[in-house]
Amino acid sequence: MNLVWAALIVLGVAAIAIAAMLLVRRGAPEGSYFEDGDRASGIFGVLATGFAVLIGFVVFLSFESFDTSRTGAEAEARTVVQQFETAQFLPVDVRARIGGELVCYARTVIYREWPRMESGTLGDSRNPWTLAMLTTLRTTDPRSASEQTAYAKWFDQRSDREDGRADRIHGAEGVIPLPVWIVLLLASGVIFVYMLFFADSAERALVQATMMGGVAVVITSTLLLLVFLDHPYATGVGGLRPVAMERALSQLRQESASGRDRVVIPCDSQGAARRA
């Protein structure tokens, strides 16, 4: 989230709310528009409590989705490294190839999938190197006990990697449905309008401005927090970055450099397949 834009939005909404309150205050009677202040305060308490419960529930669900995306990205990256290590025990004819395809998988996540997640256009597309690795494994026939064990383990780790990837892309398109946003904005508007009826010409302008401005700042800030949590891969402060996969890619380079077999990498630095 861009903090500058967020601050400008909060200040702008607060300024509009304060200006509206001071404008209404000019023609307001002493003691506000309500004849029974206690009853009005009780109704406002019901409105505020309902809004707080709703927005608290949505924040909880949004943060849970945000955390799922973060932990999924970490689990996926960790599993890629584990698969690379397991691949060193596969038959020689596929060992170097499958290791290189794992490197390409990591590069694709960092340089091709992540930008699409930021824009919300990843959709249901798969990482092309997933199918490439399956095709490579079909060409081999593990015979020794260690090769068969590594072969079976590799597929178990593949399931773990796909689960991590599913969690990673879970929040890319947003998890808060449109009806919830409509209700939140409607409730915010109702609270804003209701606050205007507390305008009191006998109250000091500073007090009235502080009252309305405080409510506007809290509500606007909370809604912006929901926008941030609903788009975890947005650029700016706090957005999820491919740090875990970049770390995994660095580990793959180190392990391939110290390995006994030269890793064949069939892609360019951005993860796109090289032409044969």
Secondary structure, DSSP 8 states (H G I E B T S, - for coil): --HHHHHHHHHHHHHHHHHHHHHHHHT--TT-S-S-HHHHHHHHHHHHHHHHHHHHHHHHHHHHHHHHHHHHHHHHHHHHHHHHHHHTTS-HHHHHHHHHHHHHHHHHIIIIIHHHHHHT--TT---HHHHHHHHHHHT----SHHHHHHHHHHHHHHHHHHHHHHHHHHTTT-SS-HHHHHHHHHHHHHHHHHHHTT--TTS-HHHHHHHHHHHHHHHHHHHHHHHHHH-TT-SSTT---THHHHHHHHHHHHHHHHSSS-----B-TTS-B---
